[in-house]
Amino acid sequence: MSFLLFAPLLFSFTSDAVPSPPTKEPTYANAPQYLLLHFGMKVETRIWLVLDGERLFVDRNGDGDLTQSNEVVKGTKADDRLTFEIGEIREKDRVHRDLKLSIFVPHKDSGLGRFPHWRSLKAKDPNAKMVSVEAQIDRRGLPGYSEPTHKDAKRTWSQDASNDIFGCLQFASSPREASIVQFNGPLSLGLQMPYLDDGTYVAGATTELESGIGCCGRGAGSFAFIAYDPVPKTAHPSVEVKWPGDSPLERMTLGERC
């Protein structure tokens, strides 16, 4: 497999140019914040998440109605992290488990705190927080899945979205502007956010640029990376790098795994 190392071409976003809003919403106690989850190869399941302070409304059955009694999840706080344990989400005949959303502020000296897009976001809004959403995905029978040989191995894939080369995942103030995270969809290659002290690449300096496999979404930080465990150890992507100027394409193989 190969890809051109030119960020705008790496992501083929999901088909919804403007997401269809929820059909029915409750009365919120705070200004609502929106995030949309897509599930499936053909995106036949759409789940709205609406943040209302320390409550999260989850459209569990994907019908657009957020007023049903079992669709409110209360957040739990621990170490300045607000976590919503959503649990199971059904996608037709599949059940995805351990869906969880977290909102937190990374320590400024940590790896996450060094991300250039996060520092820029924090500079614009001192109250900004990092958002992450993750789940254990039932991928069985779909492209890329191979049955584990060990009897105790997990049959699900870990998949999460939080940050990527384009920025940090955030809630939006309206459904129209909401980011979309795609779970259990077509797989592609994406770039992870680099650890850069000043946010720029410098000629002659050594900088790690990390790629990953996952599903494209819509919006900064929406690329949903899968864990490396399901990727065969013999799989090494080849890349074509286009440097600025008139230099020709440089081809290389990425042989090292994180």
C-alpha positions in Angstrom: 0.0 0.0 0.0 1.2 3.5 -0.6 0.1 7.1 -0.1 1.3 10.6 -1.0 2.6 12.4 2.0 0.7 15.6 1.3 -1.8 16.1 4.1 -4.9 17.6 2.2 -5.0 14.4 0.0 -4.8 11.9 2.9 -8.4 12.3 4.1 -11.4 11.5 2.1 -14.2 12.8 4.3 -17.5 11.2 5.0 -20.3 12.0 2.6 -22.5 14.3 4.7 -21.5 17.8 3.6 -24.0 19.2 6.1 -25.2 16.7 8.7 -29.0 16.3 9.1 -29.8 17.7 12.6 -31.6 15.8 15.4 -35.3 15.6 14.7 -36.3 16.1 18.3 -34.3 17.6 21.2 -34.9 18.1 24.9 -34.8 21.4 26.8 -31.1 21.9 27.7 -29.9 23.5 30.8 -26.8 24.8 29.0 -25.8 25.8 25.5 -25.8 22.5 23.7 -22.6 21.2 21.9 -22.9 18.7 19.0 -20.8 15.8 17.7 -22.0 13.1 15.2 -20.8 9.5 15.1 -21.1 7.4 11.9 -21.0 3.6 12.0 -20.7 1.1 9.2 -19.2 0.8 5.7 -22.3 2.5 4.2 -23.0 4.8 7.2 -26.4 3.3 7.9 -26.2 4.2 11.6 -25.8 7.8 12.8 -25.6 8.6 16.5 -25.8 12.2 17.7 -24.0 13.2 20.9 -25.1 16.5 22.5 -23.2 17.8 25.4 -25.2 19.7 28.0 -22.9 20.7 30.8 -22.1 17.5 32.7 -24.8 15.5 30.9 -24.4 13.9 27.5 -27.5 13.1 25.4 -26.9 10.0 23.2 -29.2 9.1 20.3 -28.7 5.4 21.0 -31.1 4.0 18.4 -30.1 6.6 15.7 -33.7 7.8 15.1 -32.8 11.5 15.7 -35.0 11.7 18.8 -32.9 12.7 21.9 -35.8 13.0 24.3 -36.1 9.3 25.2 -35.5 8.2 28.8 -32.5 6.0 28.2 -30.5 8.6 26.2 -29.0 10.7 29.0 -25.5 9.8 30.3 -24.2 11.6 33.4 -20.5 12.4 33.4 -18.1 11.3 36.1 -15.1 13.4 37.2 -11.7 12.2 38.1 -8.4 14.1 38.0 -9.8 17.0 36.0 -11.3 14.6 33.4 -15.0 14.3 32.7 -15.9 10.9 31.3 -19.2 9.6 29.8 -19.5 5.8 29.8 -22.0 5.3 26.9 -21.6 1.6 26.7 -23.1 -0.4 23.8 -24.2 0.9 20.4 -25.9 -1.3 17.9 -25.2 -1.1 14.2 -27.7 -3.4 12.5 -26.6 -6.9 13.4 -23.4 -5.7 15.1 -22.9 -4.5 18.7 -20.0 -2.1 19.4 -19.0 -2.0 23.1 -17.4 0.3 25.6 -18.2 3.5 23.8 -16.7 6.3 25.9 -16.3 10.0 25.5 -13.8 12.0 27.6 -13.2 15.8 28.1 -10.0 16.9 29.7 -7.1 19.4 29.7 -3.7 17.7 29.0 -0.7 18.7 31.1 1.2 21.3 29.2 4.5 19.3 29.5 2.9 16.1 28.3 2.9 14.7 24.8 -0.6 15.9 24.2 0.2 19.3 25.7 3.0 19.7 23.2 0.7 19.3 20.1 0.9 22.6 18.1 -2.8 22.6 17.3 -3.7 22.2 21.0 -1.4 25.0 22.0 -3.0 27.2 19.4 -6.5 26.2 20.5 -5.7 27.0 24.1 -4.2 30.3 23.2 -7.5 31.3 21.5 -9.7 30.0 24.3 -8.1 29.5 27.8 -11.2 27.3 28.6 -10.6 24.9 25.7 -10.5 21.2 26.5 -9.4 18.1 24.6 -12.2 15.7 23.4 -11.7 12.0 22.8 -14.2 9.3 21.8 -13.3 5.6 21.7 -15.0 2.2 21.3 -14.4 -1.5 20.9 -15.5 -2.2 17.3 -17.0 -5.4 16.0 -15.2 -5.6 12.6 -15.7 -9.3 12.0 -16.2 -10.3 8.3 -15.3 -6.8 7.0 -12.2 -5.8 5.0 -9.0 -5.9 7.0 -10.3 -8.2 9.7 -8.6 -11.5 10.4 -9.6 -13.9 13.1 -7.1 -14.0 16.0 -5.3 -17.3 16.4 -5.1 -17.2 20.2 -8.3 -18.3 21.9 -8.2 -15.5 24.5 -7.5 -12.7 22.0 -10.1 -10.0 21.6 -12.4 -10.2 18.6 -13.0 -6.4 18.7 -10.8 -3.6 17.5 -10.0 -0.6 19.6 -10.7 2.6 17.7 -10.5 6.2 18.9 -10.5 9.8 17.6 -9.1 12.8 19.4 -6.4 14.5 17.4 -4.7 14.3 14.0 -2.6 16.3 11.6 -5.4 18.8 11.2 -6.1 19.5 14.8 -8.0 18.5 17.9 -11.5 17.1 18.0 -14.1 19.5 19.4 -17.8 19.8 19.9 -19.7 22.4 17.8 -22.3 24.9 18.8 -24.7 23.7 16.1 -25.5 20.5 14.2 -24.6 22.1 10.9 -21.0 22.7 12.1 -20.6 19.4 13.9 -17.6 17.2 13.4 -18.2 13.6 12.3 -16.3 10.6 13.6 -16.5 7.4 11.5 -16.3 4.1 13.2 -16.1 0.7 11.5 -16.0 2.2 8.0 -13.6 2.0 5.1 -9.9 2.0 6.2 -7.3 4.4 5.0 -4.1 5.9 6.1 -3.9 9.2 8.1 -1.3 11.3 9.8 -1.1 11.8 13.5 -0.4 15.1 15.0 3.4 15.8 15.3 5.2 16.6 18.5 6.7 20.0 17.6 7.9 22.5 20.1 7.2 25.5 17.8 4.6 23.9 15.6 6.6 24.0 12.4 8.9 21.6 10.4 12.4 22.9 9.9 14.8 22.0 7.1 17.8 20.1 8.4 16.1 19.2 11.7 14.9 15.7 12.7 11.2 15.4 13.3 9.1 12.3 13.7 6.0 12.1 11.5 3.7 9.3 12.5 1.0 7.7 10.3 -1.8 5.4 11.3 -4.7 3.3 9.9 -8.3 4.2 10.6 -11.4 5.8 9.3 -11.8 9.3 7.8 -14.2 11.7 9.4 -15.1 15.4 9.0 -13.4 18.1 11.0 -10.1 18.5 12.9 -9.2 15.5 15.0 -11.9 13.3 13.6 -9.7 10.6 12.1 -10.5 7.5 14.1 -7.3 5.5 14.4 -7.3 1.8 15.1 -4.9 0.2 17.5 -1.8 -1.4 15.9 -2.6 -5.0 17.2 -4.9 -5.9 14.2 -2.3 -4.7 11.6 -0.1 -7.5 10.4 3.5 -7.1 11.5 4.6 -7.7 7.9 2.5 -4.7 6.6 4.8 -1.8 5.8 3.2 1.1 3.9 5.3 2.8 1.1 5.1 6.6 0.8 5.7 9.2 -1.8 7.1 12.5 -0.3 6.8 15.7 -2.2 9.1 18.3 -0.8 8.6 22.1 -1.5 10.0 23.4 -4.8 10.9 21.5 -7.9 12.3 18.4 -6.2 11.0 15.0 -7.6 8.9 12.7 -5.6 10.9 10.6 -3.1 9.7 7.1 -2.4 10.4 5.2 0.8 9.0 2.4 2.9 7.9 2.9 6.5 9.5 0.0 8.3 9.3 1.0 11.9 6.2 0.6 14.1 5.5 2.6 17.3 
